[in-house]
Amino acid sequence: MSSTPSTGAKRHRDRHGWRADMQPLRKYTPTPSSGTAPLHQHHSYGFADFSPATQTMHENTLNERTIRYGFVDSPIVANEYASMHDVVHDRLRDARVFQELQMFAASVAQRQWARGAIGECSVPKLPNRTVKSDERRDEWLRALANARVPLSTLVGSVPFGLRGRALLESLQQNHVPVTRALWAVRLTGVHEMTASLTRMPDRQGLKQLEPQHTAQWSRQYTQYLEHVLASAPTTAVATPTSTWASEWEYCLALLRAQYTDGLLDQRMLVSWLVTQLRQVPVDKCMVLLPLVREYTPEIARSRNPLRKLIAAVVFRIEQAVRYTALKGFYQQLAEYLIELFVAQPDAFVEPATWHA
């Protein structure tokens, strides 16, 4: 029985469709499973428990020895069971070894010290400060307050006599940004130390002058803070004016920046804060208390100023409890005293005050 034309066409399409579905065979290449770590990060030693056959394997190389005796793989280490423990242990038991090690360590330290040693601090080459009129000085300060003016253009034209309280007042009046004001403080300080160095007969280095200048500048800055604090409102219940508050905030911002960069003496600042908390009037003490609480961790580094701080807080509490208008200030002092007791309870124990 012959097939119909439709059946033959169907078989022809099936044969062509079967050929179209055929795919070429791919050679299988063994690969390690995912997550398998190599034996070494920098050398191709393969993977643990995975050693597939490759065309470059040594056993594929045919030579007379391999044909006669078979392939023998040479170990990576000549003797995998040998240990240097006994040899090294016996060697270390000798007293001369420790002397040699000490001499070697001392020689290494001497060489490192010789290479890393810094010679005598040289005097920096700074442009001379020139005497300028008030107009030129104000122009320089306005340029310093302008963030668009590069500091490199101002370093060679620092006005003479701009230091100490005059410098601080000029920075504040011209609203110089804190970062640029910090640069001016550093630059004027280097000028002052360089001038002091030229007047000294023994020509001691700047490193020896730095602690002296830091203490001197810390004294000048705390005196300026006293001046600003003295101009605060005189009544205890009055709210500081916006002008004075902005002036005080600028002083505090510059204080934090200088203290962070090590331009202020830590012991002098701590002693000044504790002393002022006890000596200033009550209305000024209300303004100073937040600053004292901010630097309490610095005060707590030493037991002596911490005890003086506790005594000052107790003294202020005894004053504030007498007046009804100072009720809020009394609560702040009481909370602060509790915080001090929780953080530093040992500082409240003073055997010198015990009575037999």
ChimeraX attribute file (.defattr): number of C-alpha atoms within 10 A of each C-alpha:
attribute: neighborCount
match mode: 1-to-1
recipient: residues
	/A:1	3
	/A:2	6
	/A:3	7
	/A:4	8
	/A:5	8
	/A:6	9
	/A:7	11
	/A:8	12
	/A:9	11
	/A:10	10
	/A:11	11
	/A:12	11
	/A:13	12
	/A:14	12
	/A:15	11
	/A:16	10
	/A:17	11
	/A:18	9
	/A:19	10
	/A:20	9
	/A:21	7
	/A:22	8
	/A:23	7
	/A:24	5
	/A:25	6
	/A:26	6
	/A:27	6
	/A:28	6
	/A:29	8
	/A:30	11
	/A:31	10
	/A:32	15
	/A:33	8
	/A:34	6
	/A:35	6
	/A:36	11
	/A:37	12
	/A:38	15
	/A:39	12
	/A:40	10
	/A:41	8
	/A:42	7
	/A:43	8
	/A:44	9
	/A:45	11
	/A:46	14
	/A:47	14
	/A:48	11
	/A:49	8
	/A:50	13
	/A:51	12
	/A:52	11
	/A:53	11
	/A:54	11
	/A:55	8
	/A:56	8
	/A:57	9
	/A:58	12
	/A:59	15
	/A:60	12
	/A:61	11
	/A:62	11
	/A:63	11
	/A:64	8
	/A:65	10
	/A:66	14
	/A:67	10
	/A:68	8
	/A:69	8
	/A:70	12
	/A:71	15
	/A:72	10
	/A:73	8
	/A:74	7
	/A:75	8
	/A:76	7
	/A:77	8
	/A:78	8
	/A:79	8
	/A:80	8
	/A:81	6
	/A:82	8
	/A:83	9
	/A:84	7
	/A:85	9
	/A:86	9
	/A:87	9
	/A:88	10
	/A:89	10
	/A:90	9
	/A:91	13
	/A:92	12
	/A:93	10
	/A:94	10
	/A:95	9
	/A:96	11
	/A:97	12
	/A:98	13
	/A:99	11
	/A:100	11
	/A:101	11
	/A:102	12
	/A:103	12
	/A:104	12
	/A:105	12
	/A:106	12
	/A:107	12
	/A:108	12
	/A:109	12
	/A:110	12
	/A:111	12
	/A:112	11
	/A:113	11
	/A:114	10
	/A:115	9
	/A:116	9
	/A:117	9
	/A:118	8
	/A:119	6
	/A:120	10
	/A:121	11
	/A:122	10
	/A:123	14
	/A:124	10
	/A:125	7
	/A:126	12
	/A:127	11
	/A:128	13
	/A:129	16
	/A:130	12
	/A:131	14
	/A:132	15
	/A:133	11
	/A:134	10
	/A:135	9
	/A:136	13
	/A:137	18
	/A:138	15
	/A:139	12
	/A:140	17
	/A:141	23
	/A:142	17
	/A:143	18
	/A:144	24
	/A:145	19
	/A:146	16
	/A:147	13
	/A:148	8
	/A:149	12
	/A:150	11
	/A:151	15
	/A:152	8
	/A:153	10
	/A:154	15
	/A:155	17
	/A:156	13
	/A:157	17
	/A:158	21
	/A:159	22
	/A:160	15
	/A:161	13
	/A:162	18
	/A:163	19
	/A:164	18
	/A:165	15
	/A:166	11
	/A:167	17
	/A:168	19
	/A:169	16
	/A:170	18
	/A:171	24
	/A:172	19
	/A:173	11
	/A:174	15
	/A:175	17
	/A:176	21
	/A:177	18
	/A:178	20
	/A:179	14
	/A:180	16
	/A:181	23
	/A:182	18
	/A:183	15
	/A:184	24
	/A:185	21
	/A:186	14
	/A:187	14
	/A:188	21
	/A:189	19
	/A:190	18
	/A:191	20
	/A:192	13
	/A:193	18
	/A:194	18
	/A:195	11
	/A:196	15
	/A:197	18
	/A:198	12
	/A:199	9
	/A:200	9
	/A:201	7
	/A:202	8
	/A:203	11
	/A:204	15
	/A:205	15
	/A:206	19
	/A:207	12
	/A:208	11
	/A:209	14
	/A:210	15
	/A:211	14
	/A:212	13
	/A:213	20
	/A:214	18
	/A:215	18
	/A:216	14
	/A:217	20
	/A:218	23
	/A:219	18
	/A:220	16
	/A:221	20
	/A:222	17
	/A:223	15
	/A:224	18
	/A:225	15
	/A:226	15
	/A:227	12
	/A:228	14
	/A:229	18
	/A:230	13
	/A:231	11
	/A:232	18
	/A:233	16
	/A:234	14
	/A:235	12
	/A:236	17
	/A:237	13
	/A:238	10
	/A:239	11
	/A:240	16
	/A:241	11
	/A:242	9
	/A:243	8
	/A:244	15
	/A:245	14
	/A:246	13
	/A:247	17
	/A:248	20
	/A:249	11
	/A:250	18
	/A:251	20
	/A:252	14
	/A:253	14
	/A:254	20
	/A:255	20
	/A:256	15
	/A:257	16
	/A:258	20
	/A:259	15
	/A:260	10
	/A:261	9
	/A:262	11
	/A:263	21
	/A:264	24
	/A:265	19
	/A:266	16
	/A:267	15
	/A:268	14
	/A:269	21
	/A:270	21
	/A:271	16
	/A:272	16
	/A:273	21
	/A:274	22
	/A:275	15
	/A:276	17
	/A:277	24
	/A:278	18
	/A:279	12
	/A:280	15
	/A:281	15
	/A:282	19
	/A:283	17
	/A:284	21
	/A:285	19
	/A:286	19
	/A:287	18
	/A:288	16
	/A:289	18
	/A:290	12
	/A:291	13
	/A:292	19
	/A:293	15
	/A:294	10
	/A:295	14
	/A:296	17
	/A:297	12
	/A:298	16
	/A:299	24
	/A:300	18
	/A:301	12
	/A:302	13
	/A:303	13
	/A:304	12
	/A:305	19
	/A:306	23
	/A:307	20
	/A:308	18
	/A:309	25
	/A:310	18
	/A:311	16
	/A:312	18
	/A:313	22
	/A:314	16
	/A:315	13
	/A:316	21
	/A:317	19
	/A:318	12
	/A:319	13
	/A:320	19
	/A:321	14
	/A:322	11
	/A:323	10
	/A:324	10
	/A:325	12
	/A:326	19
	/A:327	13
	/A:328	12
	/A:329	22
	/A:330	22
	/A:331	14
	/A:332	15
	/A:333	19
	/A:334	16
	/A:335	12
	/A:336	16
	/A:337	18
	/A:338	12
	/A:339	13
	/A:340	20
	/A:341	14
	/A:342	10
	/A:343	12
	/A:344	15
	/A:345	11
	/A:346	11
	/A:347	17
	/A:348	13
	/A:349	11
	/A:350	9
	/A:351	7
	/A:352	6
	/A:353	7
	/A:354	7
	/A:355	5
	/A:356	3
